[in-house]
């Protein structure tokens, strides 16, 4: 017996949405596409976003004021995980070539000039992805896997020598690092407690670490003020107040709004004002008819449809 649920020929379309701290939503006039990994520019005027309409993701730039969506990357392969440089002039991204090996590149956000490689060789780990550039523009934190297969965080120098150094590694999974606006702290996700939580650690370290979330957490983002950290906890977007001077202090996390119906796990970003969140809403397919198909004696049916050659 073979049982299956029919799928869909195309991925569900998605919309870009501004959501305020109370959950009030405003859909942007951008066309519906298969969006992912949105990153608001440092000045808040543009959005770098991954679009995966044809199975080969590329990076696009959306300009809020003019409602224009312009493709940035054209090279063969998959371009994903955009990250803005702190001056807003370039976008860093991961490109997996036709050989299947990834590397990091950057390109001017206005589309002029050619893309430039940020590493002298391709990475052996197919799961690497850029996460955050330091405010001084000298370091890129990215996710990778250690020899044991656990997620780890490494640092790539952006000063021209492209040197890679470990930043955070352990026997647990560490991912999604984000620099504080002053560059002195890194928020990241860890599962060392048995579930995903948000932690904070000084940069470049090594030093102590502090737990920010109290009941699970994913995908941290800093407010531009440096005094608040946002993250997902289930379907809730959470906020936690933090103080780093003269001594570190974290407040009790509180829920801002429900993100049910929006993509989670990294598919959001925070506006410079700290009052709005760029979210991605996916086309609702729940009203489409659902059915379970059962095929009895499927092997006999297969042989009938595709008869074996006689010996």
Secondary structure, DSSP 4 states (H G I P E B T S, - for coil): -EEEE---SSPPPEEEEEEETT--EEE-SSPPB-EEEEEE-TTSSEEEEEE-SSSS-EEEEEETTTTEEEE---SSSEEEEEEE-TTSSEEEEEEE-TTS-EEEEEEETTS-S--EESSSS--S-TT-EEEEE-TTSSEEEEEEE-TTS-EEEEEEE-SSS--EEEEE--SS-EEEEEE-TTSSEEEEEE-TTSS-EEEEEESS----EEE--SS--EEEEE-TTSSEEEEEETTEEEEEEEE-SSS-EEPPPEEEEE-TTB--TT-EEE-TTSSEEEEEEE---TTS---EEEETTHHHHHHHHSPPPP-
